[in-house]
Structures are given as C-alpha cells and as structure tokens.
Amino acid sequence: MQTQLKVQQDVKDFLNEFKVKMSIYNVVFRDDRKKNTLSILSLDMLPVERKEILKKLELTDYCEGPVKDTLNGLPPMWVFGKHYKGKEIYIKISIGFENLPVICISFHIAEFAISYPFKN
C-alpha cells in the first residue's frame, strides 16, 4: 500500500504533467456524454471556464486515482472535485495518448458528495 506522502506526490506529478500537456496539445471534453452537457448548460458555463477550472486543479481537489480505464482504453483516469456557483463539480481526467490532447471524460455536477483525502 502506498504511503500518503507517495500518493500526494503522485497527484502533484500527474497534475503538473496534465497541465503542461494541456498547454501544448489542449484538452478534449467528452461533450457526447449527456450529463456533462446538461451540467454545463445548467451552470451557464462557457467552454473557456471549464478549461480554467482544469488549470486550477490542485492536490486538495483530488478525490481518487489513478483508476484503470476499462471502457475507453485510455491511460489511467484521475478524479477531482471543484466548487462552481455553489455546486460541486465531479471531474474525471486522463493524460491521454502521446502527442495528443489530454482528455476530460467527466465534467458534471456531482451525483454524490465527493471525498477529498487531502483537504483539511
């Protein structure tokens, strides 16, 4: 079992790599998923705002991961949460494939309360 410090470092490393790669290759949002689209509409959120939220993710927003992606065959997924306009947003992201954009699989209003292991 990984120590808490190791997990924290892994999360920081992932976020750093994710943000750098996003700045180079951009991000693909899975807008084909109905709950993602409905959440964006109900929050009256612009596409640029979603990307800004991803840029601001930090260790304390971490929920779980890495999680193996058995559905899409992507590299491992990581789950985070953020608050926006009084709502908790569930965010699932992947580094994606080499030389291609990062992937945001889920970006929607949380269906359940999110647990944040590194938030005080």
N, CA, C and O atoms as a GROMACS GRO file, in nm:
protein
  480
    1MET      N    1   0.084  -0.119   0.000
    1MET     CA    2   0.000   0.000   0.000
    1MET      C    3   0.088   0.125   0.000
    1MET      O    4   0.188   0.133   0.072
    2GLN      N    5   0.050   0.222  -0.082
    2GLN     CA    6   0.128   0.344  -0.093
    2GLN      C    7   0.110   0.431   0.031
    2GLN      O    8   0.002   0.436   0.091
    3THR      N    9   0.216   0.498   0.067
    3THR     CA   10   0.205   0.592   0.178
    3THR      C   11   0.132   0.717   0.131
    3THR      O   12   0.128   0.746   0.012
    4GLN      N   13   0.076   0.790   0.225
    4GLN     CA   14   0.003   0.912   0.192
    4GLN      C   15   0.093   1.012   0.122
    4GLN      O   16   0.049   1.080   0.028
    5LEU      N   17   0.218   1.024   0.165
    5LEU     CA   18   0.310   1.118   0.101
    5LEU      C   19   0.338   1.078  -0.043
    5LEU      O   20   0.350   1.164  -0.130
    6LYS      N   21   0.348   0.949  -0.069
    6LYS     CA   22   0.372   0.900  -0.206
    6LYS      C   23   0.252   0.931  -0.294
    6LYS      O   24   0.268   0.976  -0.407
    7VAL      N   25   0.132   0.908  -0.244
    7VAL     CA   26   0.011   0.939  -0.320
    7VAL      C   27   0.004   1.088  -0.348
    7VAL      O   28  -0.026   1.129  -0.460
    8GLN      N   29   0.033   1.170  -0.248
    8GLN     CA   30   0.032   1.316  -0.267
    8GLN      C   31   0.130   1.356  -0.378
    8GLN      O   32   0.098   1.438  -0.463
    9GLN      N   33   0.249   1.298  -0.376
    9GLN     CA   34   0.349   1.331  -0.479
    9GLN      C   35   0.302   1.284  -0.616
    9GLN      O   36   0.322   1.354  -0.715
   10ASP      N   37   0.241   1.165  -0.622
   10ASP     CA   38   0.189   1.114  -0.749
   10ASP      C   39   0.081   1.207  -0.805
   10ASP      O   40   0.078   1.232  -0.926
   11VAL      N   41  -0.006   1.258  -0.719
   11VAL     CA   42  -0.111   1.351  -0.762
   11VAL      C   43  -0.048   1.480  -0.814
   11VAL      O   44  -0.086   1.529  -0.920
   12LYS      N   45   0.047   1.534  -0.741
   12LYS     CA   46   0.115   1.657  -0.784
   12LYS      C   47   0.185   1.636  -0.918
   12LYS      O   48   0.178   1.721  -1.006
   13ASP      N   49   0.253   1.522  -0.931
   13ASP     CA   50   0.323   1.491  -1.057
   13ASP      C   51   0.224   1.480  -1.173
   13ASP      O   52   0.248   1.533  -1.281
   14PHE      N   53   0.112   1.410  -1.148
   14PHE     CA   54   0.011   1.396  -1.253
   14PHE      C   55  -0.042   1.533  -1.293
   14PHE      O   56  -0.048   1.564  -1.412
   15LEU      N   57  -0.081   1.616  -1.196
   15LEU     CA   58  -0.137   1.747  -1.228
   15LEU      C   59  -0.037   1.833  -1.305
   15LEU      O   60  -0.076   1.903  -1.398
   16ASN      N   61   0.089   1.828  -1.266
   16ASN     CA   62   0.190   1.905  -1.338
   16ASN      C   63   0.200   1.858  -1.483
   16ASN      O   64   0.200   1.940  -1.575
   17GLU      N   65   0.209   1.727  -1.503
   17GLU     CA   66   0.218   1.672  -1.638
   17GLU      C   67   0.092   1.704  -1.719
   17GLU      O   68   0.100   1.741  -1.836
   18PHE      N   69  -0.024   1.690  -1.656
   18PHE     CA   70  -0.152   1.718  -1.721
   18PHE      C   71  -0.158   1.863  -1.768
   18PHE      O   72  -0.195   1.890  -1.883
   19LYS      N   73  -0.123   1.955  -1.681
   19LYS     CA   74  -0.132   2.098  -1.714
   19LYS      C   75  -0.032   2.138  -1.823
   19LYS      O   76  -0.065   2.216  -1.911
   20VAL      N   77   0.088   2.084  -1.816
   20VAL     CA   78   0.188   2.113  -1.920
   20VAL      C   79   0.139   2.060  -2.054
   20VAL      O   80   0.142   2.130  -2.154
   21LYS      N   81   0.094   1.934  -2.054
   21LYS     CA   82   0.046   1.874  -2.179
   21LYS      C   83  -0.076   1.948  -2.232
   21LYS      O   84  -0.088   1.968  -2.353
   22MET      N   85  -0.167   1.990  -2.145
   22MET     CA   86  -0.284   2.066  -2.187
   22MET      C   87  -0.242   2.198  -2.251
   22MET      O   88  -0.304   2.242  -2.348
   23SER      N   89  -0.139   2.262  -2.198
   23SER     CA   90  -0.093   2.390  -2.254
   23SER      C   91  -0.033   2.372  -2.394
   23SER      O   92  -0.032   2.466  -2.473
   24ILE      N   93   0.016   2.253  -2.423
   24ILE     CA   94   0.076   2.225  -2.554
   24ILE      C   95  -0.027   2.169  -2.653
   24ILE      O   96  -0.038   2.217  -2.766
   25TYR      N   97  -0.102   2.069  -2.609
   25TYR     CA   98  -0.193   1.995  -2.700
   25TYR      C   99  -0.341   2.025  -2.680
   25TYR      O  100  -0.425   1.975  -2.755
   26ASN      N  101  -0.374   2.106  -2.580
   26ASN     CA  102  -0.513   2.141  -2.548
   26ASN      C  103  -0.584   2.026  -2.477
   26ASN      O  104  -0.520   1.932  -2.429
   27VAL      N  105  -0.716   2.034  -2.471
   27VAL     CA  106  -0.797   1.935  -2.399
   27VAL      C  107  -0.919   1.899  -2.484
   27VAL      O  108  -0.975   1.984  -2.552
   28VAL      N  109  -0.957   1.773  -2.478
   28VAL     CA  110  -1.080   1.727  -2.542
   28VAL      C  111  -1.180   1.697  -2.431
   28VAL      O  112  -1.152   1.616  -2.342
   29PHE      N  113  -1.295   1.764  -2.437
   29PHE     CA  114  -1.403   1.739  -2.340
   29PHE      C  115  -1.501   1.640  -2.402
   29PHE      O  116  -1.539   1.653  -2.518
   30ARG      N  117  -1.541   1.541  -2.325
   30ARG     CA  118  -1.637   1.441  -2.372
   30ARG      C  119  -1.778   1.499  -2.366
   30ARG      O  120  -1.857   1.465  -2.278
   31ASP      N  121  -1.808   1.587  -2.460
   31ASP     CA  122  -1.939   1.652  -2.464
   31ASP      C  123  -2.047   1.561  -2.521
   31ASP      O  124  -2.164   1.599  -2.527
   32ASP      N  125  -2.007   1.442  -2.564
   32ASP     CA  126  -2.106   1.345  -2.612
   32ASP      C  127  -2.179   1.278  -2.496
   32ASP      O  128  -2.275   1.204  -2.518
   33ARG      N  129  -2.133   1.302  -2.375
   33ARG     CA  130  -2.196   1.244  -2.257
   33ARG      C  131  -2.303   1.342  -2.206
   33ARG      O  132  -2.272   1.456  -2.172
   34LYS      N  133  -2.428   1.296  -2.202
   34LYS     CA  134  -2.542   1.382  -2.172
   34LYS      C  135  -2.529   1.458  -2.041
   34LYS      O  136  -2.559   1.577  -2.035
   35LYS      N  137  -2.484   1.389  -1.934
   35LYS     CA  138  -2.477   1.459  -1.804
   35LYS      C  139  -2.372   1.569  -1.805
   35LYS      O  140  -2.386   1.668  -1.733
   36ASN      N  141  -2.266   1.554  -1.886
   36ASN     CA  142  -2.168   1.661  -1.898
   36ASN      C  143  -2.233   1.784  -1.963
   36ASN      O  144  -2.219   1.896  -1.912
   37THR      N  145  -2.302   1.763  -2.073
   37THR     CA  146  -2.366   1.872  -2.145
   37THR      C  147  -2.473   1.941  -2.061
   37THR      O  148  -2.479   2.064  -2.054
   38LEU      N  149  -2.557   1.861  -1.996
   38LEU     CA  150  -2.664   1.918  -1.914
   38LEU      C  151  -2.609   2.000  -1.798
   38LEU      O  152  -2.664   2.105  -1.763
   39SER      N  153  -2.500   1.954  -1.738
   39SER     CA  154  -2.439   2.028  -1.628
   39SER      C  155  -2.384   2.162  -1.674
   39SER      O  156  -2.404   2.264  -1.608
   40ILE      N  157  -2.316   2.163  -1.788
   40ILE     CA  158  -2.259   2.286  -1.841
   40ILE      C  159  -2.371   2.387  -1.869
   40ILE      O  160  -2.359   2.506  -1.839
   41LEU      N  161  -2.480   2.337  -1.928
   41LEU     CA  162  -2.593   2.425  -1.958
   41LEU      C  163  -2.658   2.478  -1.829
   41LEU      O  164  -2.688   2.597  -1.819
   42SER      N  165  -2.680   2.391  -1.731
   42SER     CA  166  -2.747   2.434  -1.608
   42SER      C  167  -2.660   2.530  -1.527
   42SER      O  168  -2.712   2.613  -1.453
   43LEU      N  169  -2.528   2.518  -1.540
   43LEU     CA  170  -2.436   2.609  -1.470
   43LEU      C  171  -2.408   2.736  -1.549
   43LEU      O  172  -2.340   2.826  -1.500
   44ASP      N  173  -2.460   2.742  -1.673
   44ASP     CA  174  -2.435   2.856  -1.761
   44ASP      C  175  -2.284   2.881  -1.772
   44ASP      O  176  -2.236   2.994  -1.757
   45MET      N  177  -2.211   2.773  -1.799
   45MET     CA  178  -2.066   2.777  -1.803
   45MET      C  179  -2.016   2.781  -1.947
   45MET      O  180  -2.062   2.705  -2.032
   46LEU      N  181  -1.922   2.869  -1.973
   46LEU     CA  182  -1.859   2.878  -2.105
   46LEU      C  183  -1.748   2.773  -2.116
   46LEU      O  184  -1.689   2.735  -2.015
   47PRO      N  185  -1.720   2.725  -2.238
   47PRO     CA  186  -1.612   2.627  -2.256
   47PRO      C  187  -1.479   2.673  -2.196
   47PRO      O  188  -1.406   2.593  -2.137
   48VAL      N  189  -1.448   2.800  -2.211
   48VAL     CA  190  -1.321   2.852  -2.159
   48VAL      C  191  -1.316   2.840  -2.006
   48VAL      O  192  -1.209   2.823  -1.948
   49GLU      N  193  -1.432   2.849  -1.940
   49GLU     CA  194  -1.436   2.836  -1.795
   49GLU      C  195  -1.402   2.694  -1.750
   49GLU      O  196  -1.337   2.676  -1.647
   50ARG      N  197  -1.445   2.594  -1.827
   50ARG     CA  198  -1.409   2.456  -1.793
   50ARG      C  199  -1.258   2.438  -1.796
   50ARG      O  200  -1.199   2.378  -1.706
   51LYS      N  201  -1.197   2.491  -1.899
   51LYS     CA  202  -1.052   2.478  -1.913
   51LYS      C  203  -0.980   2.552  -1.799
   51LYS      O  204  -0.880   2.503  -1.747
   52GLU      N  205  -1.031   2.668  -1.760
   52GLU     CA  206  -0.972   2.743  -1.649
   52GLU      C  207  -0.981   2.663  -1.519
   52GLU      O  208  -0.887   2.664  -1.439
   53ILE      N  209  -1.092   2.593  -1.498
   53ILE     CA  210  -1.107   2.511  -1.378
   53ILE      C  211  -1.004   2.398  -1.380
   53ILE      O  212  -0.943   2.368  -1.277
   54LEU      N  213  -0.983   2.336  -1.496
   54LEU     CA  214  -0.881   2.230  -1.506
   54LEU      C  215  -0.742   2.286  -1.475
   54LEU      O  216  -0.662   2.220  -1.408
   55LYS      N  217  -0.713   2.405  -1.522
   55LYS     CA  218  -0.582   2.468  -1.497
   55LYS      C  219  -0.560   2.493  -1.348
   55LYS      O  220  -0.446   2.496  -1.302
   56LYS      N  221  -0.669   2.512  -1.274
   56LYS     CA  222  -0.658   2.547  -1.132
   56LYS      C  223  -0.668   2.426  -1.039
   56LYS      O  224  -0.664   2.442  -0.917
   57LEU      N  225  -0.681   2.305  -1.093
   57LEU     CA  226  -0.686   2.187  -1.007
   57LEU      C  227  -0.559   2.176  -0.925
   57LEU      O  228  -0.450   2.205  -0.974
   58GLU      N  229  -0.574   2.136  -0.800
   58GLU     CA  230  -0.458   2.119  -0.713
   58GLU      C  231  -0.478   1.996  -0.624
   58GLU      O  232  -0.582   1.931  -0.627
   59LEU      N  233  -0.377   1.966  -0.546
   59LEU     CA  234  -0.377   1.847  -0.462
   59LEU      C  235  -0.503   1.836  -0.376
   59LEU      O  236  -0.560   1.727  -0.364
   60THR      N  237  -0.547   1.946  -0.318
   60THR     CA  238  -0.663   1.941  -0.228
   60THR      C  239  -0.794   1.911  -0.301
   60THR      O  240  -0.894   1.880  -0.237
   61ASP      N  241  -0.796   1.920  -0.434
   61ASP     CA  242  -0.914   1.888  -0.514
   61ASP      C  243  -0.921   1.739  -0.549
   61ASP      O  244  -1.021   1.691  -0.603
   62TYR      N  245  -0.815   1.666  -0.518
   62TYR     CA  246  -0.804   1.524  -0.552
   62TYR      C  247  -0.909   1.441  -0.478
   62TYR      O  248  -0.937   1.463  -0.361
   63CYS      N  249  -0.966   1.345  -0.550
   63CYS     CA  250  -1.063   1.253  -0.493
   63CYS      C  251  -1.011   1.110  -0.498
   63CYS      O  252  -1.002   1.043  -0.394
   64GLU      N  253  -0.975   1.061  -0.618
   64GLU     CA  254  -0.921   0.926  -0.630
   64GLU      C  255  -0.842   0.911  -0.759
   64GLU      O  256  -0.854   0.992  -0.851
   65GLY      N  257  -0.764   0.807  -0.763
   65GLY     CA  258  -0.688   0.774  -0.883
   65GLY      C  259  -0.546   0.737  -0.846
   65GLY      O  260  -0.501   0.760  -0.734
   66PRO      N  261  -0.477   0.681  -0.941
   66PRO     CA  262  -0.523   0.653  -1.076
   66PRO      C  263  -0.621   0.535  -1.080
   66PRO      O  264  -0.608   0.439  -1.005
   67VAL      N  265  -0.718   0.547  -1.171
   67VAL     CA  266  -0.820   0.445  -1.191
   67VAL      C  267  -0.804   0.390  -1.332
   67VAL      O  268  -0.797   0.466  -1.428
   68LYS      N  269  -0.798   0.258  -1.345
   68LYS     CA  270  -0.783   0.197  -1.477
   68LYS      C  271  -0.907   0.224  -1.561
   68LYS      O  272  -1.020   0.212  -1.514
   69ASP      N  273  -0.884   0.262  -1.687
   69ASP     CA  274  -0.993   0.287  -1.781
   69ASP      C  275  -1.018   0.160  -1.862
   69ASP      O  276  -0.945   0.130  -1.956
   70THR      N  277  -1.121   0.087  -1.825
   70THR     CA  278  -1.154  -0.036  -1.896
   70THR      C  279  -1.253  -0.013  -2.009
   70THR      O  280  -1.273  -0.102  -2.092
   71LEU      N  281  -1.314   0.105  -2.014
   71LEU     CA  282  -1.415   0.134  -2.115
   71LEU      C  283  -1.356   0.193  -2.243
   71LEU      O  284  -1.389   0.149  -2.353
   72ASN      N  285  -1.269   0.292  -2.229
   72ASN     CA  286  -1.216   0.364  -2.346
   72ASN      C  287  -1.074   0.324  -2.385
   72ASN      O  288  -1.027   0.361  -2.492
   73GLY      N  289  -1.006   0.250  -2.298
   73GLY     CA  290  -0.868   0.213  -2.326
   73GLY      C  291  -0.770   0.328  -2.314
   73GLY      O  292  -0.661   0.323  -2.370
   74LEU      N  293  -0.808   0.431  -2.240
   74LEU     CA  294  -0.720   0.545  -2.217
   74LEU      C  295  -0.621   0.513  -2.106
   74LEU      O  296  -0.641   0.419  -2.030
   75PRO      N  297  -0.514   0.592  -2.096
   75PRO     CA  298  -0.428   0.581  -1.978
   75PRO      C  299  -0.512   0.606  -1.852
   75PRO      O  300  -0.624   0.655  -1.863
   76PRO      N  301  -0.459   0.574  -1.735
   76PRO     CA  302  -0.538   0.586  -1.611
   76PRO      C  303  -0.609   0.721  -1.595
   76PRO      O  304  -0.561   0.824  -1.641
   77MET      N  305  -0.724   0.715  -1.529
   77MET     CA  306  -0.805   0.834  -1.504
   77MET      C  307  -0.784   0.878  -1.359
   77MET      O  308  -0.754   0.797  -1.271
   78TRP      N  309  -0.800   1.006  -1.336
   78TRP     CA  310  -0.788   1.066  -1.204
   78TRP      C  311  -0.914   1.147  -1.179
   78TRP      O  312  -0.966   1.211  -1.270
   79VAL      N  313  -0.962   1.144  -1.056
   79VAL     CA  314  -1.088   1.212  -1.022
   79VAL      C  315  -1.061   1.328  -0.925
   79VAL      O  316  -0.988   1.314  -0.827
   80PHE      N  317  -1.123   1.441  -0.956
   80PHE     CA  318  -1.110   1.562  -0.876
   80PHE      C  319  -1.247   1.625  -0.858
   80PHE      O  320  -1.343   1.588  -0.926
   81GLY      N  321  -1.255   1.720  -0.769
   81GLY     CA  322  -1.378   1.794  -0.750
   81GLY      C  323  -1.346   1.942  -0.733
   81GLY      O  324  -1.242   1.979  -0.679
   82LYS      N  325  -1.438   2.025  -0.778
   82LYS     CA  326  -1.425   2.171  -0.763
   82LYS      C  327  -1.563   2.228  -0.736
   82LYS      O  328  -1.664   2.169  -0.776
   83HIS      N  329  -1.569   2.340  -0.671
   83HIS     CA  330  -1.696   2.408  -0.649
   83HIS      C  331  -1.709   2.522  -0.749
   83HIS      O  332  -1.614   2.595  -0.775
   84TYR      N  333  -1.828   2.534  -0.805
   84TYR     CA  334  -1.856   2.638  -0.905
   84TYR      C  335  -2.002   2.679  -0.888
   84TYR      O  336  -2.092   2.596  -0.895
   85LYS      N  337  -2.026   2.807  -0.866
   85LYS     CA  338  -2.160   2.862  -0.849
   85LYS      C  339  -2.241   2.781  -0.748
   85LYS      O  340  -2.359   2.752  -0.769
   86GLY      N  341  -2.176   2.746  -0.638
   86GLY     CA  342  -2.244   2.677  -0.530
   86GLY      C  343  -2.268   2.528  -0.552
   86GLY      O  344  -2.334   2.463  -0.471
   87LYS      N  345  -2.216   2.474  -0.660
   87LYS     CA  346  -2.233   2.332  -0.692
   87LYS      C  347  -2.097   2.263  -0.692
   87LYS      O  348  -1.995   2.321  -0.728
   88GLU      N  349  -2.098   2.137  -0.650
   88GLU     CA  350  -1.976   2.057  -0.654
   88GLU      C  351  -1.968   1.990  -0.790
   88GLU      O  352  -2.062   1.925  -0.834
   89ILE      N  353  -1.855   2.006  -0.857
   89ILE     CA  354  -1.832   1.952  -0.990
   89ILE      C  355  -1.742   1.829  -0.981
   89ILE      O  356  -1.636   1.833  -0.919
   90TYR      N  357  -1.787   1.720  -1.042
   90TYR     CA  358  -1.711   1.595  -1.049
   90TYR      C  359  -1.632   1.598  -1.179
   90TYR      O  360  -1.688   1.614  -1.287
   91ILE      N  361  -1.499   1.583  -1.167
   91ILE     CA  362  -1.410   1.594  -1.282
   91ILE      C  363  -1.324   1.469  -1.291
   91ILE      O  364  -1.252   1.434  -1.198
   92LYS      N  365  -1.333   1.400  -1.404
   92LYS     CA  366  -1.251   1.281  -1.429
   92LYS      C  367  -1.166   1.310  -1.553
   92LYS      O  368  -1.220   1.339  -1.660
   93ILE      N  369  -1.034   1.301  -1.537
   93ILE     CA  370  -0.943   1.337  -1.646
   93ILE      C  371  -0.838   1.229  -1.670
   93ILE      O  372  -0.811   1.145  -1.583
   94SER      N  373  -0.781   1.233  -1.789
   94SER     CA  374  -0.674   1.141  -1.827
   94SER      C  375  -0.567   1.219  -1.903
   94SER      O  376  -0.598   1.318  -1.971
   95ILE      N  377  -0.445   1.176  -1.891
   95ILE     CA  378  -0.334   1.239  -1.963
   95ILE      C  379  -0.348   1.216  -2.114
   95ILE      O  380  -0.287   1.287  -2.193
   96GLY      N  381  -0.428   1.116  -2.152
   96GLY     CA  382  -0.448   1.088  -2.294
   96GLY      C  383  -0.327   1.017  -2.355
   96GLY      O  384  -0.237   0.973  -2.284
   97PHE      N  385  -0.328   1.009  -2.485
   97PHE     CA  386  -0.220   0.939  -2.555
   97PHE      C  387  -0.109   1.034  -2.594
   97PHE      O  388  -0.129   1.156  -2.599
   98GLU      N  389   0.007   0.979  -2.620
   98GLU     CA  390   0.126   1.058  -2.654
   98GLU      C  391   0.098   1.148  -2.775
   98GLU      O  392   0.040   1.105  -2.875
   99ASN      N  393   0.142   1.273  -2.764
   99ASN     CA  394   0.130   1.373  -2.870
   99ASN      C  395  -0.013   1.406  -2.910
   99ASN      O  396  -0.038   1.452  -3.022
  100LEU      N  397  -0.107   1.383  -2.820
  100LEU     CA  398  -0.247   1.417  -2.842
  100LEU      C  399  -0.300   1.492  -2.719
  100LEU      O  400  -0.237   1.488  -2.614
  101PRO      N  401  -0.415   1.560  -2.732
  101PRO     CA  402  -0.468   1.636  -2.618
  101PRO      C  403  -0.497   1.549  -2.495
  101PRO      O  404  -0.517   1.428  -2.506
  102VAL      N  405  -0.500   1.614  -2.380
  102VAL     CA  406  -0.548   1.548  -2.258
  102VAL      C  407  -0.699   1.531  -2.274
  102VAL      O  408  -0.762   1.597  -2.356
  103ILE      N  409  -0.757   1.441  -2.193
  103ILE     CA  410  -0.899   1.409  -2.206
  103ILE      C  411  -0.972   1.441  -2.076
  103ILE      O  412  -0.926   1.406  -1.968
  104CYS      N  413  -1.086   1.508  -2.088
  104CYS     CA  414  -1.175   1.528  -1.975
  104CYS      C  415  -1.297   1.441  -2.000
  104CYS      O  416  -1.385   1.476  -2.079
  105ILE      N  417  -1.302   1.327  -1.932
  105ILE     CA  418  -1.407   1.229  -1.952
  105ILE      C  419  -1.537   1.276  -1.886
  105ILE      O  420  -1.644   1.267  -1.946
  106SER      N  421  -1.526   1.325  -1.765
  106SER     CA  422  -1.643   1.371  -1.691
  106SER      C  423  -1.621   1.512  -1.639
  106SER      O  424  -1.514   1.545  -1.588
  107PHE      N  425  -1.722   1.593  -1.654
  107PHE     CA  426  -1.722   1.729  -1.600
  107PHE      C  427  -1.868   1.764  -1.579
  107PHE      O  428  -1.932   1.823  -1.665
  108HIS      N  429  -1.919   1.726  -1.463
  108HIS     CA  430  -2.062   1.745  -1.437
  108HIS      C  431  -2.087   1.767  -1.289
  108HIS      O  432  -2.000   1.743  -1.205
  109ILE      N  433  -2.207   1.812  -1.258
  109ILE     CA  434  -2.246   1.830  -1.119
  109ILE      C  435  -2.240   1.694  -1.051
  109ILE      O  436  -2.292   1.595  -1.103
  110ALA      N  437  -2.176   1.690  -0.936
  110ALA     CA  438  -2.157   1.563  -0.864
  110ALA      C  439  -2.291   1.502  -0.828
  110ALA      O  440  -2.382   1.570  -0.782
  111GLU      N  441  -2.302   1.372  -0.849
  111GLU     CA  442  -2.424   1.299  -0.815
  111GLU      C  443  -2.423   1.257  -0.668
  111GLU      O  444  -2.528   1.230  -0.611
  112PHE      N  445  -2.305   1.251  -0.609
  112PHE     CA  446  -2.286   1.215  -0.469
  112PHE      C  447  -2.181   1.309  -0.411
  112PHE      O  448  -2.104   1.370  -0.485
  113ALA      N  449  -2.178   1.320  -0.279
  113ALA     CA  450  -2.075   1.402  -0.214
  113ALA      C  451  -1.938   1.345  -0.246
  113ALA      O  452  -1.918   1.223  -0.244
  114ILE      N  453  -1.844   1.431  -0.276
  114ILE     CA  454  -1.708   1.391  -0.309
  114ILE      C  455  -1.622   1.393  -0.182
  114ILE      O  456  -1.630   1.486  -0.101
  115SER      N  457  -1.542   1.290  -0.167
  115SER     CA  458  -1.449   1.283  -0.053
  115SER      C  459  -1.311   1.332  -0.100
  115SER      O  460  -1.260   1.288  -0.203
  116TYR      N  461  -1.253   1.423  -0.022
  116TYR     CA  462  -1.123   1.482  -0.056
  116TYR      C  463  -1.021   1.441   0.051
  116TYR      O  464  -1.017   1.502   0.158
  117PRO      N  465  -0.940   1.340   0.024
  117PRO     CA  466  -0.848   1.290   0.127
  117PRO      C  467  -0.741   1.390   0.172
  117PRO      O  468  -0.686   1.375   0.281
  118PHE      N  469  -0.710   1.491   0.089
  118PHE     CA  470  -0.603   1.584   0.124
  118PHE      C  471  -0.651   1.725   0.155
  118PHE      O  472  -0.572   1.819   0.160
  119LYS      N  473  -0.782   1.739   0.176
  119LYS     CA  474  -0.839   1.870   0.211
  119LYS      C  475  -0.856   1.875   0.362
  119LYS      O  476  -0.909   1.781   0.422
  120ASN      N  477  -0.813   1.984   0.423
  120ASN     CA  478  -0.826   1.997   0.568
  120ASN      C  479  -0.966   2.031   0.610
  120ASN      O  480  -0.993   2.045   0.730
   0.00000   0.00000   0.00000
